[in-house]
């Protein structure tokens, strides 16, 4: 189930983005990891990391997403752990210590944990001040005697809220149990964040967005143009309808890209079914079922066509 969902989401991400530039060579394989990532694009960040690293992982997510009991049940089923902020009240904030213990328990059981080191998600480039979540979990884990490495992870989007945007994903130099864990808590937290911030910024310097050279140049684009146009015509009504719905649902929030991807992912089989039914009504019979392999392929070709030489 987990592998099937991971594969389908990864495939959908490859169609949603124009390019995913993933360099994960510094991440150890396999092994239990504490991943400390920046947080530019809400839930979409977690999907990108989870589908490009082999480890099974759980995620620390903002606590207000768990207020609805049904949403809370679904999020916990997806291995998410709520984390609360001061603005949500001291009573809620005290539950964060419990959340950190839950993350530590997951690490000790062999499941990797993804923490968004900035705490809040903002649709902006650059690195914001780091919270203490990743440092506190690392301290708890290391002081308990577990030898689990921390992997800095950097995510950067070429654009927000646009189709076929580019995204870069990097893993950096490991932070391992050492002299930091022997320090007093305040010094440890400050020292950990200093090291983590430096390594995140080192990865940011390796990212460069721009057009990717396409094999075949202009002639390749000429050959791809007809099926790419078909892909545009076949997908535009569905895409823009879902986009308008997403804009209404996420007005005033930073969840547009995450909700848009989620709705597109869930509704795409329904759109293919509608196209198939339309073909059957037009008397195409068995040909109508070719919608399922052919239409997604035209979307992939449209994505490739947009990569200008």
C-alpha positions in Angstrom: 0.0 0.0 0.0 2.7 2.4 1.0 4.9 1.5 -2.0 2.0 1.8 -4.4 1.0 5.2 -3.0 4.6 6.4 -3.1 5.0 5.3 -6.7 1.8 6.9 -7.9 2.5 10.2 -6.0 6.0 10.3 -7.4 4.7 9.8 -10.9 2.1 12.5 -10.5 4.8 14.9 -9.2 6.8 14.3 -12.3 3.9 15.3 -14.4 2.9 18.3 -12.2 6.4 19.8 -12.2 8.2 20.8 -15.4 11.4 19.5 -13.8 12.5 18.0 -10.5 16.2 18.5 -10.0 17.0 16.0 -7.3 20.5 15.4 -6.0 20.3 13.0 -3.0 23.8 11.5 -3.3 24.8 12.6 0.3 21.9 10.8 2.0 22.8 7.4 3.5 21.0 4.4 2.1 19.4 2.6 3.8 19.0 3.7 7.5 16.9 5.6 9.9 17.3 9.4 9.5 16.1 12.6 11.1 15.6 14.9 8.1 15.7 18.7 8.8 14.2 20.5 5.8 13.3 24.1 4.9 9.6 24.7 4.3 8.7 26.9 1.3 5.5 25.2 0.1 3.4 23.5 2.8 2.4 19.9 2.4 4.0 19.6 -1.1 7.4 19.8 0.5 6.7 16.6 2.5 5.5 14.7 -0.7 8.7 15.7 -2.6 11.0 14.5 0.2 9.0 11.3 0.9 9.0 10.2 -2.7 12.6 10.9 -3.4 14.2 9.2 -0.4 13.9 5.4 0.1 13.2 5.6 3.9 9.7 5.2 5.2 9.0 8.3 7.2 6.6 10.2 9.4 6.2 14.0 9.3 5.8 16.8 11.9 2.9 19.0 10.7 1.2 22.2 12.0 -1.2 21.4 14.8 -4.1 23.5 13.5 -4.6 21.0 10.6 -5.6 18.4 13.3 -8.6 20.4 14.7 -11.1 18.6 12.6 -11.5 15.0 14.0 -11.8 13.4 10.5 -8.8 15.4 9.2 -6.9 14.4 12.3 -7.6 10.7 11.8 -6.6 10.9 8.1 -3.4 12.8 8.9 -2.4 10.4 11.7 -3.0 7.5 9.2 -0.5 9.2 7.0 2.1 9.1 9.8 1.8 12.8 10.7 2.5 14.2 14.1 1.0 17.6 15.2 3.3 20.4 16.4 1.8 23.5 18.0 2.9 27.1 18.3 2.8 29.8 20.9 0.0 31.6 19.0 -2.2 28.5 19.6 -2.1 28.9 23.4 0.1 27.5 26.1 -2.1 24.5 26.6 -1.5 23.5 23.0 2.1 24.4 23.2 2.7 21.9 26.0 1.5 19.2 23.7 4.5 19.8 21.5 6.8 18.1 24.0 4.6 15.1 23.7 4.9 15.3 19.9 8.7 15.4 20.1 8.6 12.3 22.3 6.4 10.6 19.6 9.0 11.6 16.9 11.8 10.2 19.1 9.8 6.9 19.5 9.4 6.7 15.8 13.1 7.1 15.2 13.9 4.4 17.8 11.4 2.0 16.1 13.2 2.5 12.8 11.0 5.0 11.0 12.7 8.1 9.7 11.2 11.5 10.7 10.9 14.6 8.6 11.0 18.0 10.5 10.6 21.4 8.8 13.3 23.3 10.5 11.8 26.8 9.9 8.5 25.8 11.6 6.2 27.9 9.4 5.8 27.7 5.7 6.0 30.8 3.5 5.9 30.9 -0.3 9.2 32.8 -0.5 12.7 31.9 -1.6 15.6 32.0 0.9 16.0 30.6 4.4 14.0 32.0 7.4 15.0 31.8 11.1 15.1 28.2 12.3 12.8 26.9 15.0 14.0 24.5 17.7 12.0 21.4 16.7 14.8 19.5 14.8 17.4 20.4 17.5 15.2 19.2 20.4 14.4 15.9 18.7 18.1 15.4 17.9 19.0 16.1 21.5 16.4 13.8 22.8 17.5 11.0 20.4 21.2 11.4 20.9 21.0 11.7 24.7 19.0 8.5 24.7 22.0 6.7 23.1 20.6 6.3 19.6 23.2 6.9 16.8 20.9 8.5 14.3 22.2 11.0 11.8 20.5 14.3 10.9 20.3 15.0 7.2 19.8 18.6 6.1 17.4 18.8 3.2 17.0 21.9 0.9 13.9 22.5 -1.3 13.7 25.4 -3.7 10.9 26.2 -6.2 11.5 28.2 -9.4 8.0 29.6 -9.2 4.9 29.3 -7.1 1.3 28.7 -8.3 2.3 28.1 -11.9 2.0 25.0 -14.0 5.1 23.0 -14.9 7.4 24.9 -12.4 10.9 23.7 -11.6 11.9 22.5 -8.2 15.3 21.6 -6.7 15.8 19.0 -4.0 19.1 18.5 -2.2 20.5 16.6 0.7 23.6 18.0 2.6 26.4 16.9 4.8 25.2 14.8 7.7 25.1 16.2 11.3 26.1 13.3 13.5 26.1 12.8 17.3 29.3 14.5 18.7 30.5 17.2 21.0 27.3 19.2 20.6 25.2 16.6 22.5 27.4 17.0 25.5 26.6 20.7 25.9 24.0 22.3 28.1 20.6 22.4 26.4 20.6 26.1 25.4 24.1 25.9 24.0 23.2 22.7 22.1 20.1 24.1 20.5 22.0 27.2 19.4 25.0 25.3 18.1 22.8 22.7 16.3 20.9 25.4 14.5 24.1 27.2 13.6 25.5 24.1 11.9 22.1 23.2 10.3 21.7 26.7 8.9 25.2 26.7 7.4 24.6 23.4 5.7 21.2 24.4 4.3 22.7 27.6 2.8 25.5 25.6 1.3 23.0 23.5 -0.6 21.0 26.6 -1.7 24.1 27.9 -3.5 24.1 24.8 -5.7 20.6 25.5 -7.2 20.3 27.2 -10.5 17.1 27.4 -12.4 16.7 27.9 -16.2 15.9 26.2 -19.4 17.3 22.6 -19.7 18.9 21.9 -23.0 16.7 19.5 -25.0 18.1 16.8 -27.2 17.2 17.4 -30.9 16.6 21.2 -30.4 14.0 22.9 -32.6 13.3 19.8 -34.7 12.5 17.8 -31.6 10.0 20.5 -30.5 8.5 20.5 -34.0 7.8 16.8 -33.8 6.4 17.1 -30.3 4.1 20.0 -31.1 1.1 18.0 -32.4 0.8 15.5 -29.5 1.7 18.3 -27.0 -1.2 20.4 -28.4 -3.5 17.4 -28.0 -2.3 17.1 -24.4 -3.1 20.8 -23.8 -6.6 20.5 -25.3 -7.4 17.2 -23.5 -6.3 18.6 -20.1 -7.1 22.3 -20.1 -10.9 22.0 -19.1 -10.1 19.7 -16.2 -7.0 21.6 -15.0 -8.5 25.1 -15.1 -11.7 24.0 -13.4 -9.7 22.4 -10.5 -7.5 25.5 -10.4 -10.5 27.8 -10.0 -11.8 25.6 -7.2 -8.4 25.5 -5.5 -8.2 29.3 -5.6 -11.6 29.6 -3.9 -10.7 27.1 -1.2 -7.2 28.5 -0.4 -7.8 32.2 -0.7 -5.5 34.0 1.8 -3.4 30.9 2.7 -0.1 29.4 1.5 -1.8 26.1 0.6 -2.6 26.7 -3.1 0.0 24.5 -4.7 -0.5 21.7 -2.2 -4.3 21.7 -2.5 -4.1 22.0 -6.3 -1.8 19.0 -6.6 -3.9 17.0 -4.2 -7.2 17.7 -6.1 -5.5 17.1 -9.4 -4.1 13.8 -8.1 -7.5 12.6 -6.8 -9.6 13.8 -9.7 -7.5 12.7 -12.6 -8.9 9.2 -12.7 -12.4 10.7 -12.8 -11.4 13.0 -15.7 -10.0 10.0 -17.6 -13.3 8.1 -16.9 -15.3 11.1 -18.2 -13.2 11.1 -21.4 -13.7 7.4 -21.8 -17.4 7.7 -21.3 -17.5 10.5 -23.9 -15.7 8.2 -26.4 -18.2 5.4 -25.8 -21.1 7.7 -26.3 -19.6 8.8 -29.6 -19.5 5.2 -30.7 -15.7 4.7 -30.5 -16.3 1.4 -28.6 -13.0 -0.3 -27.7 -11.0 2.7 -28.9 -12.4 4.8 -26.0 -10.4 2.8 -23.5 -7.1 3.9 -25.1 -7.8 7.2 -23.2 -6.1 5.6 -20.1 -2.6 5.1 -21.6 -2.7 7.8 -24.4 -4.0 10.9 -22.6 -1.5 10.8 -19.7 1.2 10.3 -22.3 0.2 13.4 -24.2 0.5 15.3 -20.8 4.0 14.0 -20.4 4.8 15.1 -24.0 3.4 18.6 -23.3 5.7 18.8 -20.3 8.7 17.8 -22.4 7.7 20.2 -25.2 7.8 23.1 -22.9 11.6 22.5 -22.3 12.9 24.9 -24.9 16.4 24.3 -26.4 
